[in-house]
Amino acid sequence: MRTYFTQLLLGFKDEDIIIKNFIEINDVIEIDLMLKTNIQECPACSHKTTYVHDYRKRSFKHGKINGYFLTINYFRRRYVCKKCSKQFPGKNTFIDRYVKISIQLNNLLIKQLKDKVTFKQIAKDNNVSSSAVIRKFNKHFDIDKLILCLFNGIIVDHTMDNIRELVFNS
């Protein structure tokens, strides 16, 4: 029962999550979790397998609940295909490859970037670096389409080409 409510608080939709440990350290809560073993399909030969090769620990940030920053230690299961010997990780719905923040926290950062808040404040509120927030901004918002510039004391909306014309023709 406790696991079910913890999953609800975390916002995970996977029903196969096993929460192993729950540690509170100052203003950080660390949660150790893993997924149940499932039948996986090999990405190389499409053979179905349940053979586990090993486990790798992935730590990532997941946001904030009741003033506590959440760090999740995900013990990622790596499978091996007995047919072609390829090793591959199991699928999950809460973190992408090569990132250190969850999909849910990523969506929250993008939502907060739409508000008029500084990068530094968003980073501080979500326990991530300001450079991570800036990278999310650059990835999801196109600066060339619309730029706000201060031109002769008046804020004007222009595309990049119009601004270049205004600046060089003045």
VEXZAGU-203709 format. One record per residue (C-alpha): x, y, z; residue in three letters; residue number from 1. Coordinates in nm, 2 decimals. Layout:
N
<atom xx="X" yy="Y" zz="Z" rest="ALA" nr="NUM"/>
...
This chain:
170
<atom xx="0.00" yy="0.00" zz="0.00" rest="MET" nr="1"/>
<atom xx="0.28" yy="0.24" zz="0.09" rest="ARG" nr="2"/>
<atom xx="0.44" yy="0.17" zz="-0.25" rest="THR" nr="3"/>
<atom xx="0.12" yy="0.26" zz="-0.43" rest="TYR" nr="4"/>
<atom xx="0.09" yy="0.60" zz="-0.27" rest="PHE" nr="5"/>
<atom xx="0.46" yy="0.68" zz="-0.32" rest="THR" nr="6"/>
<atom xx="0.41" yy="0.61" zz="-0.69" rest="GLN" nr="7"/>
<atom xx="0.12" yy="0.85" zz="-0.69" rest="LEU" nr="8"/>
<atom xx="0.32" yy="1.12" zz="-0.52" rest="LEU" nr="9"/>
<atom xx="0.61" yy="1.07" zz="-0.77" rest="LEU" nr="10"/>
<atom xx="0.37" yy="1.08" zz="-1.07" rest="GLY" nr="11"/>
<atom xx="0.50" yy="0.75" zz="-1.21" rest="PHE" nr="12"/>
<atom xx="0.25" yy="0.56" zz="-1.43" rest="LYS" nr="13"/>
<atom xx="0.44" yy="0.23" zz="-1.44" rest="ASP" nr="14"/>
<atom xx="0.27" yy="-0.03" zz="-1.23" rest="GLU" nr="15"/>
<atom xx="0.59" yy="-0.25" zz="-1.23" rest="ASP" nr="16"/>
<atom xx="0.78" yy="-0.02" zz="-1.00" rest="ILE" nr="17"/>
<atom xx="0.94" yy="-0.17" zz="-0.69" rest="ILE" nr="18"/>
<atom xx="1.05" yy="0.09" zz="-0.43" rest="ILE" nr="19"/>
<atom xx="1.34" yy="-0.06" zz="-0.24" rest="LYS" nr="20"/>
<atom xx="1.44" yy="0.22" zz="0.00" rest="ASN" nr="21"/>
<atom xx="1.34" yy="0.57" zz="0.11" rest="PHE" nr="22"/>
<atom xx="1.60" yy="0.79" zz="0.29" rest="ILE" nr="23"/>
<atom xx="1.56" yy="1.15" zz="0.41" rest="GLU" nr="24"/>
<atom xx="1.88" yy="1.35" zz="0.44" rest="ILE" nr="25"/>
<atom xx="1.83" yy="1.72" zz="0.53" rest="ASN" nr="26"/>
<atom xx="1.62" yy="1.87" zz="0.25" rest="ASP" nr="27"/>
<atom xx="1.67" yy="1.58" zz="0.01" rest="VAL" nr="28"/>
<atom xx="1.47" yy="1.25" zz="-0.02" rest="ILE" nr="29"/>
<atom xx="1.65" yy="0.97" zz="-0.19" rest="GLU" nr="30"/>
<atom xx="1.44" yy="0.69" zz="-0.33" rest="ILE" nr="31"/>
<atom xx="1.58" yy="0.36" zz="-0.45" rest="ASP" nr="32"/>
<atom xx="1.37" yy="0.19" zz="-0.71" rest="LEU" nr="33"/>
<atom xx="1.37" yy="-0.07" zz="-0.98" rest="MET" nr="34"/>
<atom xx="1.12" yy="-0.22" zz="-1.23" rest="LEU" nr="35"/>
<atom xx="0.99" yy="-0.58" zz="-1.22" rest="LYS" nr="36"/>
<atom xx="1.14" yy="-0.82" zz="-1.46" rest="THR" nr="37"/>
<atom xx="0.94" yy="-0.83" zz="-1.79" rest="ASN" nr="38"/>
<atom xx="0.98" yy="-1.00" zz="-2.12" rest="ILE" nr="39"/>
<atom xx="1.19" yy="-0.77" zz="-2.34" rest="GLN" nr="40"/>
<atom xx="1.24" yy="-0.76" zz="-2.71" rest="GLU" nr="41"/>
<atom xx="1.59" yy="-0.75" zz="-2.84" rest="CYS" nr="42"/>
<atom xx="1.65" yy="-0.43" zz="-3.05" rest="PRO" nr="43"/>
<atom xx="1.88" yy="-0.62" zz="-3.29" rest="ALA" nr="44"/>
<atom xx="1.70" yy="-0.95" zz="-3.37" rest="CYS" nr="45"/>
<atom xx="1.35" yy="-0.90" zz="-3.21" rest="SER" nr="46"/>
<atom xx="1.39" yy="-1.22" zz="-3.01" rest="HIS" nr="47"/>
<atom xx="1.21" yy="-1.21" zz="-2.68" rest="LYS" nr="48"/>
<atom xx="1.42" yy="-1.25" zz="-2.36" rest="THR" nr="49"/>
<atom xx="1.40" yy="-1.23" zz="-1.98" rest="THR" nr="50"/>
<atom xx="1.77" yy="-1.30" zz="-1.91" rest="TYR" nr="51"/>
<atom xx="1.93" yy="-1.04" zz="-1.70" rest="VAL" nr="52"/>
<atom xx="2.29" yy="-0.94" zz="-1.76" rest="HIS" nr="53"/>
<atom xx="2.35" yy="-0.70" zz="-1.48" rest="ASP" nr="54"/>
<atom xx="2.22" yy="-0.39" zz="-1.30" rest="TYR" nr="55"/>
<atom xx="2.34" yy="-0.03" zz="-1.33" rest="ARG" nr="56"/>
<atom xx="2.26" yy="0.25" zz="-1.09" rest="LYS" nr="57"/>
<atom xx="2.13" yy="0.57" zz="-1.25" rest="ARG" nr="58"/>
<atom xx="2.08" yy="0.87" zz="-1.02" rest="SER" nr="59"/>
<atom xx="1.85" yy="1.15" zz="-1.14" rest="PHE" nr="60"/>
<atom xx="1.66" yy="1.45" zz="-1.00" rest="LYS" nr="61"/>
<atom xx="1.28" yy="1.43" zz="-1.00" rest="HIS" nr="62"/>
<atom xx="1.16" yy="1.77" zz="-0.87" rest="GLY" nr="63"/>
<atom xx="1.03" yy="1.88" zz="-0.53" rest="LYS" nr="64"/>
<atom xx="0.75" yy="1.76" zz="-0.30" rest="ILE" nr="65"/>
<atom xx="0.66" yy="1.94" zz="0.03" rest="ASN" nr="66"/>
<atom xx="0.99" yy="2.13" zz="0.03" rest="GLY" nr="67"/>
<atom xx="1.20" yy="1.82" zz="-0.02" rest="TYR" nr="68"/>
<atom xx="1.41" yy="1.78" zz="-0.33" rest="PHE" nr="69"/>
<atom xx="1.38" yy="1.43" zz="-0.48" rest="LEU" nr="70"/>
<atom xx="1.67" yy="1.22" zz="-0.60" rest="THR" nr="71"/>
<atom xx="1.59" yy="0.88" zz="-0.74" rest="ILE" nr="72"/>
<atom xx="1.84" yy="0.60" zz="-0.76" rest="ASN" nr="73"/>
<atom xx="1.71" yy="0.38" zz="-1.04" rest="TYR" nr="74"/>
<atom xx="1.87" yy="0.04" zz="-1.06" rest="PHE" nr="75"/>
<atom xx="1.84" yy="-0.01" zz="-1.44" rest="ARG" nr="76"/>
<atom xx="1.82" yy="-0.37" zz="-1.55" rest="ARG" nr="77"/>
<atom xx="2.03" yy="-0.47" zz="-1.85" rest="ARG" nr="78"/>
<atom xx="1.91" yy="-0.77" zz="-2.05" rest="TYR" nr="79"/>
<atom xx="2.11" yy="-1.00" zz="-2.27" rest="VAL" nr="80"/>
<atom xx="1.97" yy="-1.17" zz="-2.58" rest="CYS" nr="81"/>
<atom xx="2.06" yy="-1.54" zz="-2.59" rest="LYS" nr="82"/>
<atom xx="2.02" yy="-1.56" zz="-2.96" rest="LYS" nr="83"/>
<atom xx="2.25" yy="-1.27" zz="-3.07" rest="CYS" nr="84"/>
<atom xx="2.43" yy="-1.19" zz="-2.74" rest="SER" nr="85"/>
<atom xx="2.34" yy="-0.82" zz="-2.76" rest="LYS" nr="86"/>
<atom xx="2.31" yy="-0.64" zz="-2.43" rest="GLN" nr="87"/>
<atom xx="2.04" yy="-0.37" zz="-2.39" rest="PHE" nr="88"/>
<atom xx="1.86" yy="-0.18" zz="-2.11" rest="PRO" nr="89"/>
<atom xx="1.50" yy="-0.24" zz="-2.01" rest="GLY" nr="90"/>
<atom xx="1.24" yy="0.01" zz="-2.11" rest="LYS" nr="91"/>
<atom xx="1.11" yy="0.27" zz="-1.87" rest="ASN" nr="92"/>
<atom xx="0.87" yy="0.57" zz="-1.88" rest="THR" nr="93"/>
<atom xx="1.03" yy="0.81" zz="-1.64" rest="PHE" nr="94"/>
<atom xx="1.38" yy="0.89" zz="-1.77" rest="ILE" nr="95"/>
<atom xx="1.54" yy="0.93" zz="-2.11" rest="ASP" nr="96"/>
<atom xx="1.88" yy="0.81" zz="-2.22" rest="ARG" nr="97"/>
<atom xx="2.18" yy="1.03" zz="-2.13" rest="TYR" nr="98"/>
<atom xx="2.00" yy="1.27" zz="-1.90" rest="VAL" nr="99"/>
<atom xx="2.01" yy="1.34" zz="-1.53" rest="LYS" nr="100"/>
<atom xx="1.66" yy="1.47" zz="-1.48" rest="ILE" nr="101"/>
<atom xx="1.33" yy="1.29" zz="-1.51" rest="SER" nr="102"/>
<atom xx="1.08" yy="1.35" zz="-1.79" rest="ILE" nr="103"/>
<atom xx="0.84" yy="1.50" zz="-1.53" rest="GLN" nr="104"/>
<atom xx="1.10" yy="1.75" zz="-1.41" rest="LEU" nr="105"/>
<atom xx="1.19" yy="1.83" zz="-1.77" rest="ASN" nr="106"/>
<atom xx="0.82" yy="1.91" zz="-1.84" rest="ASN" nr="107"/>
<atom xx="0.80" yy="2.13" zz="-1.53" rest="LEU" nr="108"/>
<atom xx="1.11" yy="2.33" zz="-1.63" rest="LEU" nr="109"/>
<atom xx="0.96" yy="2.39" zz="-1.97" rest="ILE" nr="110"/>
<atom xx="0.63" yy="2.50" zz="-1.81" rest="LYS" nr="111"/>
<atom xx="0.82" yy="2.74" zz="-1.57" rest="GLN" nr="112"/>
<atom xx="1.02" yy="2.88" zz="-1.86" rest="LEU" nr="113"/>
<atom xx="0.70" yy="3.01" zz="-2.02" rest="LYS" nr="114"/>
<atom xx="0.64" yy="3.22" zz="-1.71" rest="ASP" nr="115"/>
<atom xx="0.84" yy="3.54" zz="-1.66" rest="LYS" nr="116"/>
<atom xx="1.10" yy="3.40" zz="-1.41" rest="VAL" nr="117"/>
<atom xx="1.48" yy="3.41" zz="-1.43" rest="THR" nr="118"/>
<atom xx="1.69" yy="3.10" zz="-1.52" rest="PHE" nr="119"/>
<atom xx="1.86" yy="3.12" zz="-1.18" rest="LYS" nr="120"/>
<atom xx="1.53" yy="3.12" zz="-0.99" rest="GLN" nr="121"/>
<atom xx="1.39" yy="2.82" zz="-1.18" rest="ILE" nr="122"/>
<atom xx="1.72" yy="2.64" zz="-1.12" rest="ALA" nr="123"/>
<atom xx="1.71" yy="2.72" zz="-0.75" rest="LYS" nr="124"/>
<atom xx="1.35" yy="2.61" zz="-0.71" rest="ASP" nr="125"/>
<atom xx="1.41" yy="2.28" zz="-0.88" rest="ASN" nr="126"/>
<atom xx="1.76" yy="2.19" zz="-0.75" rest="ASN" nr="127"/>
<atom xx="1.92" yy="2.19" zz="-1.10" rest="VAL" nr="128"/>
<atom xx="2.20" yy="2.40" zz="-1.24" rest="SER" nr="129"/>
<atom xx="2.12" yy="2.72" zz="-1.42" rest="SER" nr="130"/>
<atom xx="2.31" yy="2.60" zz="-1.73" rest="SER" nr="131"/>
<atom xx="2.07" yy="2.30" zz="-1.74" rest="ALA" nr="132"/>
<atom xx="1.77" yy="2.54" zz="-1.74" rest="VAL" nr="133"/>
<atom xx="1.94" yy="2.74" zz="-2.02" rest="ILE" nr="134"/>
<atom xx="2.00" yy="2.42" zz="-2.23" rest="ARG" nr="135"/>
<atom xx="1.63" yy="2.33" zz="-2.19" rest="LYS" nr="136"/>
<atom xx="1.53" yy="2.69" zz="-2.30" rest="PHE" nr="137"/>
<atom xx="1.76" yy="2.68" zz="-2.60" rest="ASN" nr="138"/>
<atom xx="1.63" yy="2.33" zz="-2.70" rest="LYS" nr="139"/>
<atom xx="1.26" yy="2.41" zz="-2.67" rest="HIS" nr="140"/>
<atom xx="1.23" yy="2.77" zz="-2.76" rest="PHE" nr="141"/>
<atom xx="1.34" yy="2.92" zz="-3.09" rest="ASP" nr="142"/>
<atom xx="1.50" yy="3.26" zz="-3.04" rest="ILE" nr="143"/>
<atom xx="1.52" yy="3.34" zz="-3.41" rest="ASP" nr="144"/>
<atom xx="1.14" yy="3.35" zz="-3.45" rest="LYS" nr="145"/>
<atom xx="1.08" yy="3.62" zz="-3.19" rest="LEU" nr="146"/>
<atom xx="1.31" yy="3.86" zz="-3.01" rest="ILE" nr="147"/>
<atom xx="1.23" yy="4.13" zz="-2.77" rest="LEU" nr="148"/>
<atom xx="1.49" yy="4.41" zz="-2.80" rest="CYS" nr="149"/>
<atom xx="1.52" yy="4.75" zz="-2.65" rest="LEU" nr="150"/>
<atom xx="1.55" yy="4.99" zz="-2.94" rest="PHE" nr="151"/>
<atom xx="1.57" yy="5.36" zz="-2.87" rest="ASN" nr="152"/>
<atom xx="1.39" yy="5.31" zz="-2.53" rest="GLY" nr="153"/>
<atom xx="1.09" yy="5.12" zz="-2.69" rest="ILE" nr="154"/>
<atom xx="1.04" yy="4.75" zz="-2.67" rest="ILE" nr="155"/>
<atom xx="0.97" yy="4.62" zz="-3.01" rest="VAL" nr="156"/>
<atom xx="0.89" yy="4.26" zz="-3.13" rest="ASP" nr="157"/>
<atom xx="1.07" yy="4.17" zz="-3.45" rest="HIS" nr="158"/>
<atom xx="1.22" yy="3.87" zz="-3.62" rest="THR" nr="159"/>
<atom xx="1.60" yy="3.84" zz="-3.64" rest="MET" nr="160"/>
<atom xx="1.62" yy="3.97" zz="-4.00" rest="ASP" nr="161"/>
<atom xx="1.41" yy="4.28" zz="-3.92" rest="ASN" nr="162"/>
<atom xx="1.64" yy="4.36" zz="-3.62" rest="ILE" nr="163"/>
<atom xx="1.95" yy="4.33" zz="-3.83" rest="ARG" nr="164"/>
<atom xx="1.79" yy="4.57" zz="-4.09" rest="GLU" nr="165"/>
<atom xx="1.70" yy="4.82" zz="-3.82" rest="LEU" nr="166"/>
<atom xx="2.04" yy="4.81" zz="-3.65" rest="VAL" nr="167"/>
<atom xx="2.25" yy="4.84" zz="-3.97" rest="PHE" nr="168"/>
<atom xx="2.02" yy="5.10" zz="-4.14" rest="ASN" nr="169"/>
<atom xx="2.02" yy="5.33" zz="-3.84" rest="SER" nr="170"/>
